[in-house]
Amino acid sequence: MNESVIATAVSRGILSADQAGALNRLAAELGGDGPPAAQRTPDDEALRLITGFADIFVTLGLGLFLVAVTFFGSRLGEAVGLSKAVAWPLLTVVTWLLAEFFTRRRRMALPSIVLLAVFVGATFLALLHAFAALTGDAGIAAGNYLDFVNGYPMVASVAALATSVAAFLHYLRFRVPITVAAGVVALAFALFAGLLAAAPGLIRPHLTALIFVLGLAIFVLAMRFDMSDKARVTRRTDVAFWLHLAAAPMIVHPLFAGIGADFEQVSFGQAVAVLGAFLALGVVAVIIDRRAILVSGLAYAGLVCETLLKNAGASDLTIPATLLVLGAFILLLSAGWQPLRRLFLRGLPLSLTLRLPNPVT
């Protein structure tokens, strides 16, 4: 049975998520859609990204077309004295219209993701230009967006909040899973900028802590989506994937920054602390069966390996040796993912284990 049919049946309430999972397993046993049951592993983290080479072909065309639209929109804006204040609203409208065909009618995965990303970004920049026109700030016309956001954090907060509303409307229309993550990130940024504008003296010394808290909130939301589709057969698992991807760097970077790690110099003690935190993140990743938070920590793990190798006297081989260690770690973890997950889940309370996605036996 086609998985898209089952997913639609679940979304319409015809089947439950558990029934859908049972149907998928039965179809695999009988030679239906998907890999045979013997080839399926409980830790498969499926992602609907490309449905065929046509997705890549259309995405290439979209990239060329949207760059041209931005260029001619900028030229039109310059002709009327508005610079890019015309390009971004034009790009917002164009991406929505293109989504009507490639997303709503053709259901193409990769083009839909690209169109959504451009739509959200263009919406935010268009709103910044609109607010800049009201405040009379001319710096944004030259592309100084960071300076404008730093100078007007409340404006940036309102623009991000409006962008999250636009993303919500986009999701209602097109149901692209990544849209939820885009809207949540925009909402988190709106809260971040709003707090910074309201109490700069209180917030600025604790920016990384605030980012960490927002990342945890997004992680909790991702887990709610994950636990509502334990068999991972509906659109909810795709929504959870993108939420995990958004939350991971917001959690990992503040965590390691708090330890004192950077990319210039790390002491031996800090290296050990970072390694311990990285392994702890690995345990979390295996338990929840999501790899995003582990991947986000790889750069810091590489930094740790380099430091430890230098301290061991292998300064001439740090880069290849670091690549070897990280590559071996990833391959070994991938090969032993299921047995490790079974081991970790046995150490958790049964009530919690039953709520986690992709249970293993």
C-alpha positions as CSV (number, residue, x, y, z in Angstrom):
1,M,0.0,0.0,0.0
2,N,1.3,3.5,-0.9
3,E,2.6,5.3,2.2
4,S,1.1,8.6,1.1
5,V,-2.4,7.0,1.1
6,I,-1.8,5.7,4.6
7,A,-0.5,9.1,5.8
8,T,-3.6,10.8,4.3
9,A,-5.9,8.3,6.0
10,V,-4.2,9.0,9.4
11,S,-4.4,12.8,8.9
12,R,-8.1,12.5,8.1
13,G,-8.8,10.3,11.2
14,I,-9.6,7.1,9.2
15,L,-6.7,5.2,10.7
16,S,-4.8,5.7,13.9
17,A,-1.0,6.0,13.9
18,D,-0.6,2.5,15.3
19,Q,-2.9,1.0,12.7
20,A,-1.0,2.8,10.0
21,G,2.3,1.3,11.3
22,A,0.7,-2.2,11.3
23,L,-0.5,-1.7,7.7
24,N,3.0,-0.6,6.6
25,R,4.6,-3.6,8.2
26,L,2.0,-5.9,6.6
27,A,2.6,-4.4,3.2
28,A,6.3,-4.9,3.6
29,E,5.9,-8.5,4.5
30,L,3.6,-9.1,1.5
31,G,6.0,-7.4,-0.9
32,G,4.3,-4.0,-1.0
33,D,5.7,-0.5,-1.0
34,G,9.0,0.1,0.7
35,P,11.9,-2.2,1.5
36,P,11.2,-5.7,2.7
37,A,10.5,-6.2,6.4
38,A,13.9,-8.0,6.8
39,Q,15.6,-4.9,5.4
40,R,13.8,-2.4,7.6
41,T,15.3,-1.4,10.8
42,P,13.5,0.3,13.7
43,D,16.0,3.2,13.7
44,D,15.3,4.3,10.1
45,E,14.9,8.1,10.3
46,A,13.1,8.6,7.0
47,L,12.9,12.0,5.4
48,R,10.7,12.9,2.5
49,L,13.2,15.2,0.7
50,I,13.4,14.1,-2.9
51,T,10.7,12.2,-4.7
52,G,12.7,11.9,-7.9
53,F,15.2,13.6,-10.1
54,A,12.5,16.0,-11.3
55,D,12.7,17.6,-7.8
56,I,16.4,18.5,-8.4
57,F,15.6,19.7,-11.9
58,V,12.7,21.9,-10.8
59,T,14.8,23.2,-7.8
60,L,17.5,24.3,-10.2
61,G,15.0,26.1,-12.3
62,L,13.5,27.8,-9.3
63,G,16.9,29.0,-8.1
64,L,17.7,30.6,-11.5
65,F,14.2,32.1,-11.8
66,L,14.1,33.5,-8.2
67,V,17.5,35.1,-8.5
68,A,16.4,36.8,-11.7
69,V,13.2,38.0,-10.0
70,T,15.2,39.4,-7.1
71,F,17.5,41.2,-9.6
72,F,14.8,42.8,-11.7
73,G,12.8,43.6,-8.6
74,S,15.8,45.5,-7.2
75,R,16.2,47.4,-10.5
76,L,12.5,48.3,-10.4
77,G,12.8,49.5,-6.8
78,E,15.8,51.6,-7.7
79,A,13.9,53.2,-10.6
80,V,11.2,54.3,-8.2
81,G,13.6,55.2,-5.4
82,L,12.7,52.2,-3.1
83,S,15.8,50.0,-3.7
84,K,15.0,46.4,-2.5
85,A,11.8,47.5,-0.8
86,V,10.2,46.2,-4.0
87,A,12.2,43.0,-4.5
88,W,11.3,41.3,-1.3
89,P,7.5,41.8,-1.4
90,L,7.7,40.7,-5.1
91,L,9.6,37.6,-4.2
92,T,7.1,36.8,-1.4
93,V,4.2,36.9,-3.9
94,V,6.1,35.0,-6.6
95,T,7.1,32.1,-4.2
96,W,3.5,31.8,-3.0
97,L,2.2,31.6,-6.6
98,L,4.9,29.0,-7.5
99,A,3.9,27.0,-4.5
100,E,0.4,26.8,-5.7
101,F,1.6,24.7,-8.6
102,F,4.7,22.9,-7.4
103,T,3.6,22.3,-3.8
104,R,-0.2,22.2,-3.8
105,R,-0.7,20.4,-7.2
106,R,2.6,18.6,-7.9
107,R,3.5,17.8,-4.2
108,M,7.2,18.1,-5.0
109,A,9.3,17.8,-1.8
110,L,12.6,19.6,-2.4
111,P,11.0,22.5,-4.5
112,S,8.4,23.0,-1.7
113,I,11.2,23.3,0.9
114,V,13.1,25.8,-1.2
115,L,10.0,27.9,-1.9
116,L,9.0,27.9,1.8
117,A,12.5,29.0,2.8
118,V,12.6,31.8,0.3
119,F,9.0,32.9,1.2
120,V,9.8,33.2,4.9
121,G,13.1,35.0,4.4
122,A,11.6,37.4,1.8
123,T,8.6,38.1,4.1
124,F,10.9,39.0,7.0
125,L,13.1,41.3,4.9
126,A,10.1,42.9,3.2
127,L,8.7,43.8,6.7
128,L,12.0,45.2,7.8
129,H,12.1,47.4,4.7
130,A,8.5,48.5,5.5
131,F,9.4,49.4,9.0
132,A,12.6,51.1,7.9
133,A,10.5,53.3,5.6
134,L,8.4,54.3,8.6
135,T,11.4,55.1,10.8
136,G,13.3,56.9,8.0
137,D,16.4,54.7,8.5
138,A,18.3,54.6,5.2
139,G,21.0,52.1,6.2
140,I,18.9,49.1,5.4
141,A,18.7,50.2,1.8
142,A,22.4,49.3,1.5
143,G,21.8,45.9,2.9
144,N,22.8,46.6,6.5
145,Y,20.2,44.3,8.0
146,L,22.1,43.2,11.1
147,D,22.8,46.8,12.0
148,F,19.1,47.6,11.5
149,V,18.0,44.7,13.7
150,N,20.5,45.7,16.4
151,G,19.4,49.2,16.3
152,Y,15.7,48.4,16.3
153,P,15.2,45.1,18.1
154,M,11.5,45.8,18.8
155,V,10.9,46.4,15.1
156,A,12.7,43.1,14.3
157,S,10.5,41.4,16.9
158,V,7.3,42.6,15.3
159,A,8.6,41.7,11.9
160,A,9.5,38.2,13.1
161,L,6.1,37.8,14.8
162,A,4.4,38.8,11.5
163,T,6.6,36.3,9.6
164,S,5.6,33.5,11.9
165,V,1.9,34.3,11.2
166,A,2.7,34.3,7.4
167,A,4.4,30.9,7.9
168,F,1.3,29.6,9.7
169,L,-1.0,30.7,6.8
170,H,1.5,29.1,4.4
171,Y,1.2,25.8,6.4
172,L,-2.6,25.9,6.4
173,R,-2.5,26.3,2.6
174,F,0.3,24.0,1.6
175,R,1.1,21.7,4.5
176,V,4.8,21.6,4.0
177,P,6.3,20.0,7.2
178,I,9.3,22.4,7.4
179,T,6.9,25.3,7.6
180,V,6.2,24.5,11.3
181,A,9.9,24.7,12.2
182,A,10.3,28.0,10.2
183,G,7.3,29.5,12.0
184,V,8.5,28.4,15.4
185,V,12.0,29.7,14.8
186,A,10.5,33.1,13.7
187,L,8.4,33.1,16.8
188,A,11.4,32.3,19.0
189,F,13.4,35.1,17.3
190,A,10.4,37.5,17.9
191,L,10.5,36.6,21.6
192,F,14.3,36.9,21.8
193,A,14.3,40.4,20.1
194,G,11.3,41.5,22.1
195,L,12.9,40.7,25.4
196,L,16.2,42.3,24.2
197,A,14.3,45.5,23.4
198,A,12.3,45.5,26.6
199,A,15.1,44.8,29.0
200,P,18.5,45.1,27.3
201,G,20.5,45.5,30.5
202,L,19.0,42.3,31.9
203,I,19.0,40.2,28.7
204,R,22.4,41.0,27.1
205,P,24.6,39.3,29.7
206,H,22.5,36.1,29.3
207,L,22.0,35.9,25.5
208,T,23.4,32.3,25.3
209,A,21.2,31.1,28.2
210,L,18.1,32.6,26.5
211,I,19.0,30.9,23.2
212,F,19.5,27.6,25.2
213,V,16.0,27.9,26.8
214,L,14.4,28.7,23.5
215,G,16.1,25.7,21.9
216,L,14.9,23.4,24.7
217,A,11.3,24.7,24.2
218,I,11.6,23.8,20.5
219,F,13.0,20.4,21.4
220,V,10.0,19.7,23.7
221,L,7.6,20.7,20.9
222,A,9.5,18.3,18.5
223,M,9.1,15.5,21.0
224,R,5.4,16.2,21.3
225,F,5.1,15.7,17.5
226,D,7.4,12.6,17.7
227,M,5.4,11.0,20.5
228,S,2.1,11.6,18.7
229,D,3.4,9.4,15.8
230,K,5.4,6.7,17.4
231,A,5.3,4.6,14.2
232,R,6.6,7.5,12.1
233,V,4.2,7.1,9.2
234,T,2.5,10.5,9.1
235,R,3.4,14.1,8.3
236,R,4.0,14.6,12.0
237,T,7.3,12.8,11.9
238,D,8.5,15.1,9.2
239,V,7.4,18.1,11.2
240,A,9.3,16.7,14.2
241,F,12.5,16.1,12.1
242,W,12.7,19.8,11.1
243,L,11.9,21.0,14.6
244,H,14.7,18.8,16.0
245,L,17.0,20.2,13.3
246,A,16.1,23.8,14.4
247,A,16.5,23.1,18.1
248,A,19.8,21.2,17.9
249,P,22.2,24.1,17.3
250,M,20.3,26.3,19.7
251,I,20.9,23.7,22.4
252,V,24.4,22.6,21.5
253,H,26.2,25.9,20.9
254,P,25.2,27.5,24.2
255,L,25.9,24.3,26.0
256,F,29.5,24.1,24.8
257,A,29.9,27.9,25.0
258,G,29.1,27.6,28.7
259,I,31.8,25.0,29.1
260,G,34.2,27.6,27.5
261,A,34.9,25.9,24.2
262,D,35.8,27.9,21.1
263,F,37.5,27.3,17.9
264,E,40.8,29.0,18.8
265,Q,42.0,27.4,22.0
266,V,40.7,24.8,24.3
267,S,42.4,23.5,27.5
268,F,42.7,19.9,28.3
269,G,40.1,20.1,31.1
270,Q,37.6,21.9,28.7
271,A,38.3,19.2,26.1
272,V,37.3,16.4,28.5
273,A,34.2,18.4,29.6
274,V,33.2,18.9,25.9
275,L,33.8,15.2,25.2
276,G,31.6,14.2,28.1
277,A,28.8,16.6,27.0
278,F,29.1,15.2,23.5
279,L,28.7,11.7,24.7
280,A,25.7,12.7,26.8
281,L,24.1,14.2,23.7
282,G,24.8,11.0,21.9
283,V,22.9,9.1,24.5
284,V,19.9,11.4,24.2
285,A,20.1,11.1,20.4
286,V,20.0,7.3,20.5
287,I,17.1,7.3,23.1
288,I,14.9,9.6,21.1
289,D,16.1,8.1,17.8
290,R,17.0,11.5,16.3
291,R,20.5,12.4,15.1
292,A,20.3,16.2,14.6
293,I,21.5,17.0,18.1
294,L,24.5,14.7,17.7
295,V,25.4,16.1,14.3
296,S,25.3,19.6,15.7
297,G,28.0,18.7,18.2
298,L,30.4,17.1,15.7
299,A,32.4,20.3,15.2
300,Y,33.0,20.6,18.9
301,A,33.9,16.9,19.1
302,G,36.5,17.5,16.3
303,L,37.9,20.4,18.3
304,V,38.3,18.1,21.3
305,C,40.0,15.4,19.2
306,E,42.4,17.9,17.8
307,T,43.3,19.2,21.3
308,L,43.8,15.8,22.7
309,L,46.0,14.7,19.8
310,K,48.1,17.8,20.1
311,N,48.6,17.1,23.8
312,A,49.6,13.5,22.9
313,G,52.3,14.8,20.7
314,A,50.7,14.1,17.3
315,S,50.6,17.7,16.1
316,D,51.6,16.8,12.6
317,L,48.6,14.4,12.1
318,T,45.9,16.3,13.9
319,I,43.6,16.9,10.9
320,P,43.7,13.4,9.3
321,A,43.7,11.7,12.7
322,T,40.7,13.8,13.8
323,L,38.8,12.9,10.7
324,L,39.6,9.2,11.2
325,V,38.4,9.3,14.8
326,L,35.1,11.1,14.0
327,G,34.5,9.0,10.9
328,A,35.1,5.8,12.9
329,F,32.8,7.0,15.7
330,I,30.0,7.8,13.3
331,L,30.3,4.5,11.5
332,L,30.4,2.4,14.7
333,L,27.5,4.3,16.2
334,S,25.5,3.8,13.0
335,A,26.2,0.1,13.0
336,G,25.4,-0.3,16.7
337,W,22.5,2.2,16.9
338,Q,19.7,-0.4,17.4
339,P,21.5,-2.5,20.1
340,L,22.6,0.6,21.9
341,R,19.1,2.0,21.8
342,R,17.7,-1.3,23.1
343,L,20.2,-1.2,26.0
344,F,19.4,2.5,26.9
345,L,15.6,2.0,26.7
346,R,15.9,-1.0,29.1
347,G,17.3,1.4,31.7
348,L,14.4,3.8,31.4
349,P,11.0,3.5,33.1
350,L,8.5,1.5,31.1
351,S,6.0,4.3,31.1
352,L,8.5,6.6,29.4
353,T,9.8,3.9,27.0
354,L,6.2,3.3,25.7
355,R,5.8,7.0,24.8
356,L,9.0,7.2,22.8
357,P,8.9,6.8,19.0
358,N,10.2,3.7,17.1
359,P,10.3,1.3,20.1
360,V,12.7,-1.6,19.7
361,T,12.4,-5.1,21.1
